[in-house]
Amino acid sequence: MAQLWQHPWPEFRDVMSNSFYEGGPMGVSDIGVTIAIICFFLWLPKRQKNQPSESLSTENLKFIWQTGLLTAVISVHSLKWLIGRARPKVFFGEHLSTQFTVDSLKQLHLPGFMPIFGPRGLSLNSFPSGHTASCAVLLVFCYILWPRHKSLSILLGATIITLSCAMGAARSMAGMHWLSDSVASIFLTWAIIHIYSSRLRIHSR
């Protein structure tokens, strides 16, 4: 963590971390949320026209925007406010520029769960990473491709996981997230997509 803060790659960090939805320039983290929003507006008129549920676009569009809503918006942001973990910038404060050693890091205790009714705010909602979740949510396309294009699905999945890990590294460079925040986001998002996909298959029988 300290190495990422002390030796960042500014261009990489900024391109990955920027977000149009946070009032900044468009960044990589906007891809997942933008796709979910587009799919919602494409799905809505098809639903109103009562197109058959087995239609390729109707069900897939619904699956894409609903998983984006469940993961990157509802689940991740709910946990942020429940757990209340301090962001690295806040936790280390003015010592961010310090050359940390293994011994000095051992004396620091990462913040755990805050009281449910304790203080909240942007400085205490580090876990899990919303930016990383907005990349990991693209795994939904792997589930859409899997039935007919398994090899492509695996290749795409590996690419998305790599992108999500890169996002986690960039957010750590910015001092906005611990690496564990990003790892948790990837597994949480993937688990929700998998469970939701399984339930859709059950209901479609």
Backbone as a chain_set.jsonl record, in Angstrom:
{"seq": "MAQLWQHPWPEFRDVMSNSFYEGGPMGVSDIGVTIAIICFFLWLPKRQKNQPSESLSTENLKFIWQTGLLTAVISVHSLKWLIGRARPKVFFGEHLSTQFTVDSLKQLHLPGFMPIFGPRGLSLNSFPSGHTASCAVLLVFCYILWPRHKSLSILLGATIITLSCAMGAARSMAGMHWLSDSVASIFLTWAIIHIYSSRLRIHSR", "coords": {"N": [[0.822, -1.198, 0.0], [1.838, 1.307, 0.905], [3.87, 1.637, -0.951], [2.469, 1.993, -3.32], [1.221, 4.464, -2.862], [3.43, 6.14, -2.538], [4.844, 5.923, -4.893], [3.262, 6.585, -7.29], [1.557, 6.212, -10.488], [0.719, 8.784, -12.1], [-0.834, 9.463, -14.48], [-2.093, 7.057, -15.148], [-3.434, 6.542, -12.729], [-5.238, 8.738, -12.642], [-6.821, 8.501, -15.008], [-8.06, 6.057, -14.553], [-9.389, 6.516, -12.139], [-11.014, 8.789, -12.418], [-14.34, 10.126, -12.613], [-17.309, 10.724, -14.254], [-19.732, 10.822, -13.009], [-19.178, 11.807, -10.554], [-18.669, 14.389, -10.912], [-16.328, 14.884, -12.256], [-13.886, 14.429, -14.958], [-14.669, 12.051, -17.612], [-14.058, 8.685, -16.814], [-12.479, 5.402, -16.557], [-13.904, 4.027, -14.631], [-16.501, 4.722, -15.072], [-17.627, 3.153, -16.998], [-19.086, 0.697, -16.431], [-21.403, 1.599, -14.982], [-22.491, 3.398, -16.816], [-23.129, 1.71, -18.981], [-25.111, 0.145, -17.76], [-27.105, 2.068, -17.337], [-27.705, 2.809, -19.989], [-28.647, 0.356, -20.95], [-30.953, 0.109, -19.442], [-32.622, 2.115, -20.5], [-32.874, 1.141, -23.041], [-34.157, -1.235, -22.606], [-36.599, -0.528, -21.444], [-38.582, 0.576, -23.395], [-38.936, -1.762, -24.893], [-40.061, -3.494, -23.072], [-42.469, -2.194, -22.551], [-43.722, -2.558, -24.946], [-44.439, -5.095, -24.74], [-42.852, -7.261, -25.626], [-41.873, -10.658, -26.27], [-40.574, -12.567, -23.517], [-38.514, -14.31, -24.095], [-37.069, -13.096, -25.966], [-33.939, -12.148, -27.239], [-32.681, -9.626, -26.726], [-34.383, -8.36, -24.848], [-34.472, -9.848, -22.325], [-31.744, -10.028, -21.765], [-30.945, -7.335, -21.629], [-32.418, -6.544, -19.43], [-31.254, -8.153, -17.461], [-28.651, -7.106, -17.425], [-28.926, -4.346, -16.595], [-30.232, -4.631, -14.152], [-28.441, -6.143, -12.575], [-26.352, -4.347, -12.45], [-27.559, -2.375, -10.931], [-28.084, -3.758, -8.525], [-25.529, -4.457, -7.641], [-23.201, -2.475, -8.063], [-24.489, -0.214, -7.149], [-26.623, -0.558, -5.058], [-25.82, -2.75, -3.187], [-22.977, -2.369, -2.747], [-22.797, 0.387, -1.971], [-24.483, 0.415, 0.219], [-23.125, -1.186, 2.053], [-20.888, 0.402, 2.408], [-21.79, 2.53, 4.029], [-22.678, 1.169, 6.248], [-20.429, -0.182, 7.269], [-18.387, 1.746, 7.494], [-15.542, 2.347, 7.115], [-12.431, 3.978, 7.467], [-10.902, 5.947, 4.962], [-7.668, 5.5, 3.362], [-6.257, 7.972, 3.033], [-7.375, 9.55, 5.017], [-6.925, 8.017, 7.26], [-4.102, 7.831, 7.497], [-3.497, 10.46, 7.279], [-1.552, 13.335, 7.566], [0.711, 11.898, 7.333], [0.965, 10.614, 4.965], [2.965, 11.051, 3.083], [5.157, 10.009, 4.243], [8.023, 7.868, 4.454], [7.276, 4.759, 4.836], [8.145, 1.975, 6.899], [8.529, -1.586, 7.401], [8.395, -2.117, 10.135], [7.24, 0.244, 11.176], [4.755, 0.149, 10.003], [3.66, -2.047, 11.236], [2.873, -1.088, 13.652], [0.587, 0.252, 13.189], [-2.942, 0.096, 13.18], [-5.389, -1.165, 11.203], [-8.519, 0.357, 10.536], [-11.527, -1.065, 11.743], [-14.84, -2.32, 11.866], [-17.107, 0.287, 12.233], [-19.281, 1.731, 14.743], [-22.762, 1.148, 14.129], [-24.424, 3.358, 14.345], [-22.585, 5.331, 14.337], [-20.21, 7.942, 13.358], [-20.482, 9.117, 9.983], [-19.661, 9.545, 6.499], [-17.996, 10.816, 3.523], [-15.353, 10.367, 4.102], [-15.326, 8.142, 5.651], [-16.146, 5.806, 4.291], [-14.842, 3.706, 2.989], [-14.84, 0.934, 2.491], [-16.809, -1.381, 0.695], [-14.994, -0.918, -2.469], [-16.458, 1.291, -4.67], [-15.75, 2.173, -7.237], [-14.214, 0.06, -8.203], [-16.14, -1.947, -8.205], [-17.811, -1.018, -10.212], [-16.399, -1.684, -12.432], [-16.089, -4.457, -12.176], [-18.712, -5.294, -12.446], [-19.104, -5.652, -15.096], [-18.752, -8.281, -15.587], [-21.139, -9.467, -15.988], [-21.604, -9.736, -18.682], [-20.144, -11.964, -19.341], [-21.7, -14.033, -18.387], [-23.844, -13.842, -20.061], [-22.702, -14.503, -22.499], [-21.773, -17.078, -22.038], [-23.449, -19.513, -22.514], [-23.29, -20.026, -25.319], [-20.807, -19.182, -26.209], [-18.328, -20.099, -24.816], [-15.474, -19.99, -24.666], [-14.911, -17.358, -25.422], [-16.251, -16.086, -23.383], [-14.724, -16.792, -21.115], [-12.275, -15.572, -21.768], [-13.069, -12.891, -21.87], [-13.887, -12.594, -19.223], [-11.451, -12.88, -17.822], [-10.182, -10.596, -18.739], [-11.804, -8.575, -17.675], [-11.532, -9.006, -14.913], [-8.82, -8.416, -14.668], [-8.907, -5.706, -15.382], [-10.44, -4.749, -13.262], [-8.742, -5.245, -11.111], [-6.701, -3.517, -11.814], [-8.033, -1.132, -11.478], [-8.376, -1.177, -8.719], [-5.704, -0.93, -7.909], [-5.147, 1.629, -8.889], [-6.894, 3.197, -7.363], [-5.811, 2.799, -4.88], [-3.374, 4.035, -5.256], [-4.248, 6.624, -5.277], [-4.849, 6.966, -2.685], [-7.388, 6.496, -1.811], [-8.57, 4.067, -1.315], [-8.115, 0.976, 0.45], [-6.321, -1.958, -0.547], [-7.73, -4.246, 0.096], [-10.351, -3.347, 0.047], [-10.938, -3.206, -2.654], [-10.535, -5.835, -3.519], [-12.57, -7.101, -2.1], [-14.769, -5.915, -3.336], [-14.69, -6.981, -5.917], [-15.172, -9.76, -5.473], [-17.65, -9.648, -4.142], [-19.334, -8.419, -6.062], [-19.134, -10.25, -8.165], [-20.21, -12.532, -6.93], [-22.885, -11.745, -6.45], [-23.808, -11.37, -9.073], [-23.541, -13.988, -10.037], [-25.281, -15.48, -8.361], [-27.707, -14.192, -8.905], [-27.934, -14.703, -11.624], [-28.235, -17.495, -11.57], [-30.712, -17.745, -10.285], [-32.372, -16.573, -12.15], [-32.228, -18.456, -14.16], [-33.529, -20.572, -12.883], [-36.122, -19.535, -12.57], [-36.847, -19.361, -15.188], [-37.482, -21.833, -16.074]], "CA": [[0.0, 0.0, 0.0], [2.683, 2.496, 0.997], [4.605, 1.766, -2.205], [1.553, 2.535, -4.321], [1.025, 5.883, -2.575], [4.671, 6.893, -2.666], [5.339, 5.849, -6.271], [2.097, 6.42, -8.16], [1.625, 6.512, -11.919], [-0.359, 9.785, -12.098], [-1.734, 9.385, -15.643], [-2.879, 5.829, -14.972], [-4.305, 6.766, -11.566], [-6.297, 9.691, -12.942], [-7.716, 7.952, -16.022], [-8.837, 4.986, -13.94], [-10.183, 6.979, -11.001], [-11.949, 9.857, -12.754], [-15.732, 9.701, -12.767], [-18.263, 11.733, -14.709], [-20.839, 10.844, -12.052], [-18.72, 12.517, -9.365], [-18.386, 15.755, -11.31], [-15.013, 14.989, -12.876], [-13.825, 13.957, -16.346], [-15.054, 10.66, -17.804], [-12.977, 7.758, -16.502], [-12.754, 3.981, -16.78], [-14.887, 3.566, -13.648], [-17.856, 5.075, -15.515], [-18.076, 2.231, -18.045], [-20.121, -0.214, -15.957], [-22.626, 2.322, -14.646], [-23.031, 3.955, -18.062], [-23.742, 0.611, -19.728], [-26.344, -0.226, -17.062], [-28.101, 3.111, -17.609], [-28.097, 2.674, -21.397], [-29.45, -0.857, -21.089], [-32.272, 0.366, -18.858], [-33.428, 2.894, -21.444], [-33.145, 0.292, -24.198], [-35.072, -2.284, -22.162], [-37.893, 0.029, -21.071], [-39.58, 0.563, -24.473], [-39.211, -3.137, -25.316], [-40.972, -4.046, -22.077], [-43.768, -1.557, -22.736], [-44.33, -3.112, -26.153], [-44.773, -6.49, -24.416], [-42.114, -8.217, -26.427], [-41.737, -11.934, -25.556], [-39.451, -12.603, -22.588], [-37.409, -15.074, -24.631], [-36.335, -12.233, -26.884], [-32.536, -12.033, -26.837], [-32.341, -8.332, -26.175], [-35.211, -7.981, -23.701], [-34.025, -10.475, -21.084], [-30.349, -9.679, -21.502], [-30.901, -5.936, -21.195], [-32.945, -6.528, -18.059], [-30.229, -8.772, -16.621], [-27.509, -6.195, -17.324], [-29.169, -3.15, -15.77], [-30.599, -5.007, -12.787], [-27.241, -6.532, -11.832], [-25.625, -3.108, -12.186], [-28.256, -1.707, -9.823], [-27.928, -4.551, -7.311], [-24.133, -4.549, -7.199], [-22.435, -1.229, -7.975], [-25.254, 0.854, -6.498], [-27.291, -0.902, -3.803], [-25.032, -3.556, -2.241], [-21.694, -1.744, -2.405], [-22.967, 1.637, -1.237], [-25.095, 0.119, 1.521], [-22.045, -1.653, 2.927], [-20.026, 1.54, 2.712], [-22.32, 3.321, 5.137], [-22.803, 0.307, 7.424], [-19.12, -0.537, 7.809], [-17.74, 2.988, 7.89], [-14.088, 2.218, 7.21], [-11.732, 5.206, 7.094], [-10.074, 5.883, 3.766], [-6.246, 5.615, 3.685], [-5.842, 9.374, 3.16], [-7.831, 10.039, 6.311], [-6.31, 7.208, 8.305], [-2.704, 8.199, 7.654], [-3.451, 11.91, 7.39], [-0.386, 14.058, 7.078], [1.852, 10.997, 7.218], [0.911, 9.927, 3.678], [4.218, 11.212, 2.35], [6.235, 9.401, 5.026], [8.564, 6.612, 3.955], [6.934, 3.747, 5.823], [8.931, 0.753, 6.975], [7.744, -2.722, 7.87], [8.199, -1.966, 11.579], [6.292, 1.321, 11.463], [3.426, -0.289, 9.572], [3.16, -3.017, 12.216], [2.323, -0.361, 14.784], [-0.681, 0.843, 12.78], [-4.046, -0.856, 13.183], [-6.398, -0.762, 10.225], [-9.836, 0.529, 11.154], [-12.478, -2.133, 11.487], [-16.231, -1.899, 11.768], [-17.506, 1.402, 13.079], [-20.646, 1.541, 15.262], [-23.777, 1.386, 13.101], [-24.933, 4.713, 14.477], [-21.446, 6.203, 14.53], [-20.013, 8.987, 12.339], [-20.454, 8.679, 8.597], [-19.312, 10.586, 5.552], [-17.136, 10.342, 2.446], [-14.053, 9.961, 4.634], [-15.494, 6.881, 6.379], [-16.898, 4.812, 3.504], [-13.828, 3.119, 2.115], [-15.083, -0.492, 2.195], [-15.91, -1.783, -0.393], [-14.712, 0.102, -3.479], [-17.496, 1.456, -5.689], [-15.12, 2.278, -8.548], [-13.838, -1.295, -8.626], [-17.385, -2.67, -8.471], [-18.364, -0.572, -11.495], [-15.672, -2.445, -13.458], [-16.384, -5.881, -11.995], [-20.086, -5.575, -12.859], [-19.067, -6.031, -16.51], [-18.758, -9.75, -15.644], [-22.475, -9.88, -16.409], [-21.543, -10.112, -20.091], [-19.603, -13.323, -19.401], [-22.816, -14.942, -18.171], [-24.673, -13.789, -21.265], [-21.988, -15.194, -23.566], [-21.384, -18.437, -21.648], [-24.156, -20.655, -23.121], [-22.919, -20.292, -26.716], [-19.424, -18.778, -26.507], [-17.621, -20.315, -23.552], [-14.085, -19.521, -24.746], [-14.951, -15.893, -25.411], [-16.691, -15.699, -22.046], [-13.571, -16.934, -20.22], [-11.316, -14.532, -22.139], [-13.63, -11.613, -21.428], [-13.858, -12.59, -17.763], [-10.074, -12.625, -17.399], [-9.901, -9.191, -19.044], [-12.549, -7.736, -16.729], [-10.891, -9.158, -13.602], [-7.575, -7.649, -14.756], [-9.3, -4.298, -15.348], [-10.896, -4.454, -11.904], [-7.545, -5.2, -10.266], [-6.006, -2.272, -12.162], [-8.789, -0.063, -10.831], [-8.038, -1.238, -7.306], [-4.358, -0.38, -7.753], [-5.222, 3.077, -9.12], [-7.56, 3.824, -6.217], [-4.846, 2.766, -3.781], [-2.403, 5.086, -5.565], [-4.869, 7.9, -4.926], [-5.072, 6.993, -1.24], [-8.827, 6.481, -1.581], [-9.008, 2.734, -0.908], [-7.191, -0.11, 0.774], [-6.423, -3.018, -1.549], [-8.782, -5.181, 0.512], [-11.633, -2.786, -0.381], [-11.14, -3.55, -4.061], [-10.68, -7.29, -3.602], [-13.916, -7.41, -1.615], [-15.725, -5.472, -4.343], [-14.688, -7.942, -7.025], [-15.836, -10.991, -5.057], [-19.04, -9.338, -3.834], [-20.039, -8.195, -7.323], [-19.179, -11.52, -8.891], [-21.137, -13.422, -6.22], [-24.263, -11.29, -6.685], [-24.136, -11.672, -10.474], [-23.68, -15.439, -10.167], [-26.514, -15.895, -7.677], [-28.849, -13.642, -9.64], [-28.01, -15.455, -12.883], [-28.774, -18.824, -11.245], [-32.133, -17.593, -9.98], [-33.059, -16.309, -13.426], [-32.357, -19.729, -14.867], [-34.545, -21.357, -12.185], [-37.439, -18.976, -12.861], [-37.177, -19.469, -16.605], [-37.863, -23.212, -16.411]], "C": [[0.86, 1.255, 0.0], [3.445, 2.723, -0.3], [3.721, 2.364, -3.301], [1.342, 4.034, -4.114], [2.274, 6.695, -2.902], [5.219, 6.915, -4.089], [4.17, 5.635, -7.238], [2.432, 6.676, -9.631], [0.477, 7.477, -12.161], [-1.35, 9.663, -13.255], [-2.653, 8.171, -15.528], [-3.892, 6.004, -13.848], [-5.486, 7.649, -11.917], [-7.303, 9.148, -13.952], [-8.618, 6.881, -15.425], [-9.824, 5.535, -12.915], [-11.199, 8.06, -11.322], [-13.366, 9.306, -12.932], [-16.623, 10.873, -13.14], [-19.379, 11.914, -13.689], [-20.452, 11.504, -10.733], [-18.306, 13.941, -9.703], [-17.032, 15.959, -11.956], [-15.053, 14.568, -14.327], [-14.267, 12.5, -16.428], [-13.846, 9.764, -17.549], [-13.401, 6.323, -16.73], [-13.84, 3.474, -15.835], [-16.324, 3.865, -14.074], [-18.444, 4.055, -16.492], [-19.247, 1.373, -17.579], [-21.438, 0.476, -15.686], [-23.281, 2.877, -15.898], [-23.735, 2.88, -18.885], [-25.065, 0.204, -19.094], [-27.453, 0.784, -17.341], [-28.611, 3.013, -19.043], [-29.011, 1.473, -21.589], [-30.854, -0.675, -20.509], [-33.168, 1.097, -19.857], [-33.686, 2.148, -22.753], [-34.186, -0.774, -23.86], [-36.489, -1.761, -21.943], [-38.907, 0.036, -22.211], [-39.917, -0.843, -24.954], [-40.201, -3.797, -24.363], [-42.382, -3.49, -22.274], [-44.492, -2.075, -23.966], [-44.693, -4.588, -25.975], [-44.095, -7.489, -25.35], [-41.926, -9.495, -25.617], [-40.469, -11.973, -24.721], [-38.263, -13.37, -23.136], [-36.613, -14.294, -25.677], [-34.929, -12.022, -26.361], [-32.267, -10.718, -26.122], [-33.109, -8.007, -24.903], [-34.683, -8.549, -22.39], [-32.591, -10.104, -20.739], [-30.203, -8.242, -21.025], [-31.381, -5.813, -19.754], [-31.902, -7.062, -17.086], [-29.066, -7.808, -16.382], [-27.803, -5.035, -16.38], [-29.559, -3.504, -14.344], [-29.39, -5.436, -11.968], [-26.39, -5.297, -11.521], [-26.233, -2.372, -10.999], [-28.012, -2.431, -8.505], [-26.506, -4.516, -6.753], [-23.497, -3.192, -6.971], [-23.173, -0.115, -7.243], [-25.758, 0.436, -5.115], [-26.365, -1.607, -2.804], [-23.761, -2.854, -1.786], [-21.896, -0.494, -1.554], [-23.68, 1.449, 0.101], [-24.022, -0.319, 2.511], [-21.113, -0.523, 3.319], [-20.498, 2.269, 3.97], [-22.508, 2.491, 6.402], [-21.452, 0.071, 8.089], [-18.338, 0.696, 8.253], [-16.242, 2.886, 8.078], [-13.404, 3.495, 6.72], [-10.882, 4.984, 5.852], [-8.604, 6.063, 4.155], [-5.784, 7.051, 3.89], [-6.196, 9.925, 4.535], [-7.108, 9.313, 7.43], [-4.867, 7.617, 8.572], [-2.517, 9.705, 7.77], [-2.2, 12.517, 6.802], [0.825, 13.155, 6.882], [1.883, 10.251, 5.89], [2.249, 9.972, 2.946], [5.403, 10.57, 3.071], [6.721, 8.105, 4.376], [8.334, 5.532, 5.017], [7.891, 2.563, 5.75], [8.03, -0.358, 7.487], [7.423, -2.568, 9.357], [7.171, -0.878, 11.902], [4.873, 0.935, 11.07], [2.813, -1.262, 10.571], [2.49, -2.324, 13.404], [0.979, 0.285, 14.461], [-1.759, -0.234, 12.745], [-5.114, -0.361, 12.215], [-7.753, -0.644, 10.901], [-10.779, -0.596, 10.779], [-13.879, -1.583, 11.339], [-16.507, -0.762, 12.745], [-18.898, 1.104, 13.645], [-21.678, 1.91, 14.201], [-24.3, 2.815, 13.154], [-23.807, 5.719, 14.73], [-21.332, 7.226, 13.412], [-19.948, 8.388, 10.944], [-20.119, 9.858, 7.691], [-18.369, 10.02, 4.505], [-15.783, 9.866, 2.953], [-14.12, 8.617, 5.348], [-16.356, 5.888, 5.607], [-15.985, 4.143, 2.492], [-14.182, 1.708, 1.641], [-16.553, -0.735, 1.858], [-15.765, -0.679, -1.435], [-15.791, 0.154, -4.556], [-16.916, 1.532, -7.09], [-14.741, 0.895, -9.081], [-15.075, -2.11, -8.965], [-17.971, -2.286, -9.821], [-17.617, -1.19, -12.668], [-16.052, -3.925, -13.393], [-17.793, -6.254, -12.463], [-20.157, -5.96, -14.335], [-18.999, -7.546, -16.679], [-20.119, -10.292, -16.062], [-22.465, -10.333, -17.867], [-20.975, -11.515, -20.275], [-20.723, -14.344, -19.249], [-23.753, -14.964, -19.372], [-24.03, -14.579, -22.402], [-21.794, -16.681, -23.305], [-22.131, -19.554, -22.379], [-23.677, -21.01, -24.526], [-21.46, -19.996, -27.038], [-18.572, -18.88, -25.245], [-16.191, -19.772, -23.57], [-14.02, -17.998, -24.688], [-15.348, -15.371, -24.04], [-15.534, -15.743, -21.049], [-12.547, -15.843, -20.487], [-11.793, -13.161, -21.664], [-13.581, -11.494, -19.909], [-12.475, -12.279, -17.224], [-9.701, -11.16, -17.625], [-10.564, -8.266, -18.027], [-11.948, -7.82, -15.33], [-9.584, -8.361, -13.565], [-7.857, -6.15, -14.67], [-9.715, -3.88, -13.94], [-9.714, -4.359, -10.938], [-6.75, -3.922, -10.534], [-6.704, -1.08, -11.514], [-8.458, -0.015, -9.343], [-6.671, -0.643, -7.03], [-4.379, 1.142, -7.906], [-5.851, 3.801, -7.936], [-6.652, 3.811, -4.988], [-3.769, 3.824, -3.989], [-2.93, 6.457, -5.148], [-5.112, 8.026, -3.426], [-6.541, 6.954, -0.874], [-9.336, 5.131, -1.083], [-7.838, 1.86, -0.498], [-7.367, -1.17, -0.306], [-7.532, -4.009, -1.198], [-10.176, -4.662, 0.15], [-11.959, -3.222, -1.799], [-11.316, -5.053, -4.252], [-12.081, -7.706, -3.171], [-14.971, -7.027, -2.649], [-15.834, -6.46, -5.489], [-15.459, -9.197, -6.648], [-17.315, -10.767, -4.76], [-19.85, -9.183, -5.117], [-20.206, -9.49, -8.098], [-20.196, -12.469, -8.238], [-22.588, -13.034, -6.486], [-24.692, -11.61, -8.109], [-24.38, -13.161, -10.649], [-24.984, -15.931, -9.552], [-27.741, -15.429, -8.448], [-29.041, -14.37, -10.957], [-28.622, -16.829, -12.651], [-30.273, -18.757, -10.975], [-32.934, -17.324, -11.245], [-33.253, -17.602, -14.213], [-33.431, -20.592, -14.237], [-35.96, -20.875, -12.554], [-37.845, -19.16, -14.311], [-37.583, -20.875, -17.013], [-39.372, -23.374, -16.469]], "O": [[0.645, 2.161, -0.805], [3.648, 3.866, -0.71], [4.192, 3.157, -4.116], [1.289, 4.791, -5.084], [2.194, 7.787, -3.464], [5.971, 7.819, -4.453], [4.106, 4.614, -7.923], [3.455, 7.276, -9.959], [-0.645, 7.034, -12.407], [-2.56, 9.748, -13.049], [-3.853, 8.265, -15.786], [-5.064, 5.657, -13.996], [-6.618, 7.349, -11.537], [-8.509, 9.316, -13.774], [-9.802, 6.807, -15.752], [-10.962, 5.073, -12.832], [-12.159, 8.236, -10.572], [-13.554, 8.164, -13.349], [-16.681, 11.88, -12.434], [-19.907, 13.013, -13.519], [-21.312, 11.736, -9.883], [-17.675, 14.623, -8.895], [-16.625, 17.098, -12.183], [-16.134, 14.366, -14.882], [-14.244, 11.788, -15.424], [-12.742, 10.051, -18.012], [-14.557, 6.057, -17.059], [-14.612, 2.587, -16.198], [-17.264, 3.319, -13.497], [-19.64, 4.097, -16.779], [-20.282, 1.319, -18.244], [-22.488, -0.005, -16.113], [-24.505, 2.831, -16.028], [-24.817, 3.116, -19.423], [-26.037, -0.054, -19.803], [-28.604, 0.405, -17.555], [-29.813, 3.122, -19.285], [-30.017, 1.551, -22.293], [-31.823, -1.236, -21.022], [-34.333, 0.738, -20.035], [-34.613, 2.487, -23.489], [-34.99, -1.167, -24.706], [-37.464, -2.46, -22.22], [-40.017, -0.459, -22.018], [-41.044, -1.102, -25.375], [-41.069, -4.561, -24.784], [-43.367, -4.222, -22.176], [-45.721, -2.04, -24.032], [-45.178, -5.245, -26.896], [-44.718, -8.449, -25.803], [-41.828, -9.429, -24.392], [-39.421, -11.483, -25.142], [-37.129, -13.137, -22.718], [-35.61, -14.779, -26.201], [-34.738, -11.749, -25.176], [-31.691, -10.704, -25.035], [-32.542, -7.435, -23.972], [-34.47, -7.799, -21.438], [-32.257, -9.891, -19.574], [-29.422, -7.964, -20.115], [-30.811, -5.063, -18.961], [-31.692, -6.492, -16.015], [-28.558, -7.708, -15.265], [-27.023, -4.765, -15.467], [-29.25, -2.755, -13.418], [-29.316, -5.124, -10.78], [-25.779, -5.213, -10.456], [-25.516, -1.815, -10.167], [-27.761, -1.794, -7.483], [-26.308, -4.542, -5.539], [-23.274, -2.791, -5.828], [-22.546, 0.831, -6.765], [-25.355, 1.02, -4.11], [-26.153, -1.11, -1.697], [-23.494, -2.753, -0.588], [-21.238, -0.331, -0.527], [-23.493, 2.25, 1.017], [-24.009, 0.119, 3.662], [-20.603, -0.495, 4.439], [-19.704, 2.582, 4.857], [-22.498, 3.034, 7.507], [-21.337, 0.116, 9.314], [-17.69, 0.67, 9.3], [-15.723, 3.305, 9.113], [-13.765, 4.03, 5.672], [-10.224, 3.953, 5.715], [-8.31, 6.705, 5.163], [-5.011, 7.331, 4.806], [-5.423, 10.668, 5.14], [-6.724, 9.92, 8.429], [-4.451, 7.737, 9.724], [-1.507, 10.174, 8.292], [-1.838, 12.234, 5.659], [1.842, 13.581, 6.335], [2.713, 9.364, 5.692], [2.614, 9.016, 2.263], [6.525, 10.588, 2.564], [5.931, 7.344, 3.819], [9.102, 5.411, 5.971], [8.379, 2.202, 4.679], [6.915, -0.111, 7.947], [6.306, -2.856, 9.787], [6.335, -1.051, 12.789], [3.907, 1.34, 11.717], [1.594, -1.301, 10.738], [1.643, -2.911, 14.077], [0.307, 0.805, 15.352], [-1.499, -1.36, 12.319], [-5.671, 0.723, 12.386], [-8.095, -1.465, 11.752], [-10.819, -1.026, 9.627], [-14.085, -0.515, 10.762], [-16.179, -0.845, 13.928], [-19.625, 0.293, 13.071], [-21.492, 2.874, 13.459], [-24.586, 3.413, 12.117], [-24.033, 6.807, 15.26], [-22.25, 7.368, 12.604], [-19.426, 7.29, 10.75], [-20.275, 11.018, 8.073], [-17.981, 8.856, 4.593], [-15.133, 9.047, 2.303], [-13.083, 8.013, 5.624], [-17.199, 5.206, 6.192], [-16.306, 4.03, 1.309], [-13.86, 1.333, 0.514], [-17.441, -0.355, 2.621], [-16.361, 0.388, -1.288], [-16.011, -0.825, -5.269], [-17.513, 1.016, -8.035], [-14.926, 0.601, -10.262], [-15.058, -2.888, -9.919], [-18.562, -3.123, -10.504], [-18.138, -1.222, -13.783], [-16.303, -4.561, -14.417], [-18.04, -7.401, -12.834], [-21.154, -6.53, -14.781], [-19.169, -8.051, -17.789], [-20.233, -11.456, -16.447], [-23.234, -11.217, -18.246], [-21.288, -12.185, -21.259], [-20.709, -15.391, -19.896], [-24.377, -15.984, -19.664], [-24.722, -15.244, -23.173], [-21.663, -17.463, -24.247], [-21.477, -20.492, -22.837], [-23.661, -22.187, -24.887], [-20.93, -20.499, -28.029], [-18.152, -17.869, -24.682], [-15.746, -19.162, -22.598], [-13.18, -17.425, -23.994], [-14.845, -14.342, -23.588], [-15.381, -14.834, -20.232], [-12.009, -15.252, -19.552], [-11.017, -12.373, -21.124], [-13.272, -10.43, -19.371], [-12.333, -11.504, -16.278], [-8.999, -10.556, -16.815], [-9.959, -7.294, -17.574], [-11.864, -6.809, -14.633], [-9.274, -7.712, -12.567], [-7.149, -5.413, -13.983], [-9.379, -2.787, -13.485], [-9.69, -3.5, -10.056], [-6.196, -3.319, -9.615], [-6.054, -0.139, -11.059], [-8.28, 1.063, -8.775], [-6.486, 0.066, -6.041], [-3.719, 1.858, -7.154], [-5.404, 4.881, -7.549], [-6.721, 4.712, -4.152], [-3.301, 4.439, -3.031], [-2.173, 7.331, -4.725], [-5.534, 9.08, -2.952], [-6.916, 7.33, 0.236], [-10.414, 5.056, -0.494], [-6.73, 1.981, -1.02], [-8.434, -1.272, -0.911], [-8.195, -4.546, -2.085], [-11.094, -5.461, -0.035], [-13.1, -3.562, -2.112], [-12.145, -5.492, -5.049], [-12.704, -8.56, -3.802], [-15.959, -7.741, -2.819], [-16.928, -6.745, -5.975], [-16.308, -9.654, -7.413], [-18.146, -11.612, -5.094], [-20.934, -9.753, -5.241], [-21.281, -9.785, -8.62], [-20.959, -13.135, -8.94], [-23.428, -13.903, -6.722], [-25.812, -12.07, -8.332], [-25.323, -13.559, -11.333], [-25.707, -16.716, -10.167], [-28.699, -16.183, -8.622], [-30.172, -14.628, -11.369], [-29.441, -17.284, -13.45], [-31.018, -19.638, -11.403], [-34.059, -17.804, -11.384], [-34.289, -17.818, -14.842], [-34.172, -21.273, -14.946], [-36.861, -21.673, -12.811], [-39.031, -19.124, -14.641], [-37.982, -21.101, -18.156], [-39.866, -24.469, -16.74]]}, "num_chains": 1, "name": "protein.A"}
